[in-house]
Amino acid sequence: MNEPRVIVALDFPSAATALGFTRRLDPARCRLKVGKELFTAAGPGLVEALQRQGFDVFLDLKYHDIPNTVAGACRAAAGLGVWMINVHAIGGRAMMATAREALEGAARRPLLVAVTLLTSLSAAELPEIGLSGTPEENVRRLAALAQASGLDGVVCSALEAPALRAECGDRFTLVTPGIRTADEASGDQSRVVSPREAVAAGADYLVVGRPITRAVDPSAALARILGEITSNRNWIPRS
């Protein structure tokens, strides 16, 4: 069976709400993302409960601190048995390399990816945080740094994915949030694309939140997205 390539973002305020929702999904068809709000509210026990349901978990805590602190956090996340974790690429080479080294020898080594630019950031906001150049230029620079630091891939907008795929190669994992269906509002995201566009751009994994979590029938909504992306001739199944 091909591995699930859609990651459902569990943007819920409590474990009870999240677990009630995930019972409506098939772990063979998707993975799950647990972010800061839910992890702060529910803690490691929620991650373990989701894994008992059969789901792989992307622990989306975007670690950004001094190298030793980030290394310890990554080591602890690996101990939970999660499938993927992330750090901020802007934390620098030493932080990312130390995080990667902390995962060596883990019983189940999670994928380690770096956040380049948050998809909520627009080009007009970059100078305010001290970044010159376009969003794509910054993403390309940070992705190259992440790859040089030994990371498995990056989180990026699908708008930047074609350039990253060309520059970083096929083995570099691209995780794309900001996915919206044609009838879905962009919400608080600035750089958004459809599932079909993300696939055509070269994304490996698609993070999808509201189009599934707010659907009357989440399983049917997931099926529609899977149908859209697997019908694209650029979609290469992974096994």
N, C-alpha and C positions, 0 to 999 in steps of 0.2 A: 504494500500500500504506500502511495506517495505521502510524504509528511505534510502536515497542515501548514499552509503558508499564510493564512489569515490569523492575526492576533487580535482578539477582542479586548478592548480597553474597558476594564471594570471601574468606571468612574462612579462609584457608589460610596455613600457615607458610612456604611456599616457592614459587618460580616454577614448578618442575617439577610440583608437585602442582596448582597453579592451572591451568597450561596443559593438563595432562592432563585435568582436569575440563572445561574450557571447550570442548575438542574434542567433547564430547558434547552441546553446545548449538548452536542455530541463531541466528546474530546478527540474523536478520530478525525473531526473536520475543522478544528480550530485550536489555537492556543489562547492563553489569557495573559493580560498585562495588569499587574498590580502596581499602582502608583503611590505617591506620597500620602494623599488623603486617606485612602483605604488602609494602607499599611500602618499609618499613624494611629488610626482608629482601632484596627483589629490585630495588628502585630503578626509575628511569625506563625501563630496558630492558624490564621486564615490561609496562609500559603500552604501549610501542611494539609489543611482540609481540602483545598482545591486539588492538590496532588492526589489525595485519596480518592477524589472523584475521577481521577484519570487524566487530568490536564497537565500539560507542560506550562510552566509559569515564567514569564518575563518580569523580573523584579525591576521596575522602572523607578529607581531612586536617584539617579543622576548624581552619583558621588562626585564631590568637588571639594577637596581639602588638601592638607599637606600629604605628601606621599605615604607616610607611615599610617596615617589615619585611614586613608582610602584603601590601602592594602588590607588593613584589618577588617574593614567593612566588607570588602570583596571576599575575603576568606570566610567570614561569617555567613555571607549569602550563599557561597558554595556549599557550606555545611547544611544549609536548608534543602539542598538538592534542586535548586532552581535551574531552569534551562538557559536563561540569558540574564545578564546584568549590564548596567551601563554606567559610564562616567562622563564628565564634561571634558571634551578635548581641550578646551581653553585652560584647563588645569595644568597643561604642559607635558612635555616628554617624560620627565622624571616621574611624575605622578602616574601617568599611564603605564610606563614600563614597570614600575613597582607593583601596580595593580595586577598586571599580567603575571609577573613572577609569583605573586601571592597565590595564584590559582594552580600553579604547577604542583602536581601530586595530589590534587583533589580527587576523591573517589569518583565523583561525576563532575568533570570540569565544565562549568557553564560557558557559553559564548560570552565574550567580553567585547562590547561595542561602545563607541564614543558618540556622544551628542555633539554635532557640529554647531549649527545655529537652531534655536527653537523656531518651530514653524509659525509661531505667533509673531515673530519679529519681522517688521517690514524694512525695506531699504532706507526709509526716512529715519528710522530709529537707530540705525547702526552708529552714526556719528555721536549720538548721545552716550553710548557706552564705549566710546573710544576706538571703534573699528572703522577703518577707511575701506573704500572699495565697495563693490556690489555684494549682495548676499551670496551669489554663486562663487565669486572670487574668495570670499572668506571660507565658504564650505569646502572648496577645493584645497585650500591651504591647510585647513584643520584636518581634513580627511587624509591628506598626505602625511601629516604629522602622526596621526593615529596609526596608520599603516606602518610607518617607520618605527613606531614604538611597540610594534608586535601585536596590535589588537586585531580582532577577527573582522571588524567592519565598523560601520557608522550608522547612526540614525540621521536621516536627511530627508528633505523634501524630494518628492519624485521629480520636481522641476530641475533639480541638480543631479539626479541619478545618471542621465546619459553621460555627462562629463566624467563622473566618478567611475562609472563602469569602464569607460575607455582608458582612464588614467590608472586605475587601481587593479584592473583585471577581473576575470570571472570568479575567482576564488574569494574575493573581498565581499563580505556580506553587506547588503544595503537594506536597511529597515526604514520603511517610509510611513510616517504618520500623516495627518492632514488629509485622510482619504474621505471623500464625500461622494455620494451618489448624485446623479443629475438633479434630483428633486430635493436635495438637502441643502440647507443654508450653511454657509461657511462657519458661522458661530464666531469663536475667538481665534480662529486660524487665519493667517494672511496668505500663506502659500499652500493652496489646496489643489488636489486633482482627483479625478475619478479613478475607480479601480482599474478600468481598462487602460487609462493613460499611464497609471503607475506601472502596470505590467509592461507596456510598450517601452517605457523609459528604462527598464532593466531592474526593477525592484525585486528583491528576493522575498521579503516579508512585508505584508501590508497591515498596518495598525488601523483598525476600524472601531470607532466608538459608537456615537449616537445613531448612525444608520441601523445598527443592530440593537443596541441597548434600549433605544426608545421605540423600537418597532412593536407593534401589537403582537406579532408572531416572530420572535427573534430567530428561530430556526429557519423559517421561510426566508427571512431577510438575508441570513447568512448564505442560504442556498442560492439566492439570486446573485449575490456577489461572487460566489464560487463559480456559478455558471458564466458570469461575465468574464472573469479572468481566465478560466480554463478554455474558453472559446477563442482566446487570442492566440494566434499562431506563434507569438514571441514568448509565450509562457512555457518554460522548460520545467517539467515535473522533477522534483527531487525525491529520492528514495532513501 
